[in-house]
């Protein structure tokens, strides 16, 4: 059992879009319920994989409400509150609180390369809402790198409880444990799940779990237990797919992989375009290979 809502396997689940690229809330809610049935611990709607930048205010609000309605007891819905401005991020956090969410996940300012003072004021504004805040370190997209020293100071001031670490460097997890032992490190990049789990992670905010939830949950549980006999074979089969989580086309890749296994992934909104023929062939081959190896 997860000891905090942000512990365990949280799925950064994609938003379901129909043939007109409108949000299909029924499909989205069904997928959330299926992830819960498959052993996952929660979802993080309106994150990068949820194409939040392309959603309207109404769509973002209803997406979170749909996830909360579909979630069974004990299944966490932790909305991402990324926004261009701190005021908007805090407003999304307030809506999450009003909807009954147990925590929020917040990127640093992503409208410009913020200095440390701006980063602290941003998280201060989000934390003022009163929900626990999980920082989301994604220096590739935001151009703001929340280094371990900054994260430790944010935690010391009571502004964050955890960090989704997407920098891709497992060494940072050890440094964060040294500087802030009570700060929960969550694996943010699928292709470092084993390495950061062994370094003491408390959770995994995962992408390809939308395709292979049971296999990914087994991988995570074995990894945090140090059971390499179980974890390594799973990791070796899944890793060629998991590496796509760190590529520009990760959303298209995960949605296509979902389609291949019989789930509904669907299309993405512009400016994202479909995968090239070569990319699609690779995802198809890797997904079918994983299926043949028993991944579900």
C-alpha positions, -999 to +999 in steps of 0.1 A: +000+000+000+013+035-008+019+055+023+012+089+006-010+097-024+021+104-045+038+071-037+037+041-060+029+040-097+012+071-109+003+072-146+009+103-166-020+093-187-027+108-221-059+126-229-083+108-252-092+127-284-119+116-309-117+118-347-125+155-345-097+160-319-123+168-292-118+153-258-135+120-254-143+121-217-160+087-216-129+070-231-107+090-208-126+080-177-127+043-188-090+043-191-085+058-156-107+030-142-088+004-162-055+016-148-068+013-113-081-022-120-046-031-133-029-022-101-017+013-106-019+038-077-030+069-094-030+093-124-016+128-130-041+144-155-032+176-174+005+169-175+028+169-205+015+136-218-020+150-213-013+177-239-023+203-214-009+232-234-035+225-262-065+221-238-090+249-231-098+260-196-131+241-198-113+209-211-087+210-184-113+214-157-135+186-170-106+163-175-097+164-138-133+161-128-136+130-151-106+114-135-118+121-100-152+106-108-137+075-124-111+068-096-121+042-070-113+047-034-076+048-026-067+057-062-050+091-063-058+118-088-030+144-087-036+171-113-007+188-129-010+226-127+016+237-153+009+272-167+027+301-181+021+322-151+023+316-113-012+331-108-027+306-133-008+277-117-022+287-083-057+289-098-054+254-111-042+242-077-072+259-061-095+241-085-078+208-077-083+214-040-120+223-045-124+191-065-110+169-037-075+161-051-050+151-025-020+170-040-008+187-072+022+185-095+038+217-105+064+226-131+085+257-124+077+288-144+077+277-180+072+310-198+109+321-195+142+310-179+134+319-144+161+326-118+160+310-084+141+338-068+114+335-094+113+298-089+107+302-051+080+328-056+063+305-081+062+275-058+052+298-029+021+309-048+011+273-056+018+260-021-003+288-006-034+270-018-027+244+009-023+211-010+010+192-010+030+202-040+051+178-061+077+197-081+082+185-117+117+190-129+118+189-167+147+211-177+143+201-214+109+216-218+110+245-193+147+254-196+147+257-158+167+230-140+156+223-104+190+211-092+192+191-059+203+221-039+173+242-051+149+213-044+164+208-009+158+245-001+122+244-015+116+214+007+131+231+038+108+260+033+078+237+032+069+245-004+072+210-019+069+174-006+083+155-035+099+159-069+092+142-102+127+140-115+130+140-153+166+152-157+176+116-165+206+115-141+202+088-114+231+104-095+208+133-086+186+110-065+215+102-042+224+139-039+188+147-030+186+120-004+218+135+012+206+171+011+169+165+020+162+130+033+125+137+038+120+149+002+103+121-018+120+114-052+096+102-079+110+087-111+100+109-139+116+093-170+105+058-179+140+048-190+156+054-156+130+036-135+153+008-124+183+031-116+163+056-096+142+030-079+174+014-066+185+049-053+154+050-031+125+064-051+091+065-035+071+065-068+071+065-105+052+090-126+051+068-157+041+071-194+042+036-210+022+022-180-008+033-201+001+005-225+015-022-201+002-014-166+006-048-150+041-053-163+052-018-153+037-022-118+056-055-115+088-038-127+085-009-102+077-031-072+106-054-080+130-025-085+122-008-052+125-041-034+159-047-050+146-078-066+168-077-097+160-113-107+125-101-114+132-065-125+160-070-150+142-093-174+112-069-174+134-039-178+153-054-207+121-062-226+105-028-220+135-005-222+135+000-260+100+014-256+106+032-223+134+052-241+107+068-262+095+086-231+125+109-234+120+117-271+101+146-286+074+123-301+068+105-268+030+113-268+025+100-303+046+069-295+026+060-263-007+066-279+002+044-309+015+017-285-019+018-267-037+014-300-016-017-308-024-035-276-061-029-280-065+002-258-075+036-273-046+060-278-059+080-307-044+112-323-027+142-309-036+179-314-014+201-335+013+211-335+021+174-329+019+155-361+017+117-366+048+096-364+068+090-396+065+057-413+098+046-398+089+057-363+055+040-365+071+008-377+096+009-348+069+014-322+048-014-337+077-038-337+087-030-301+052-032-288+045-065-305+078-079-292+068-069-257+034-085-261+051-117-273+072-117-242+041-116-220+039-079-212+004-068-204 
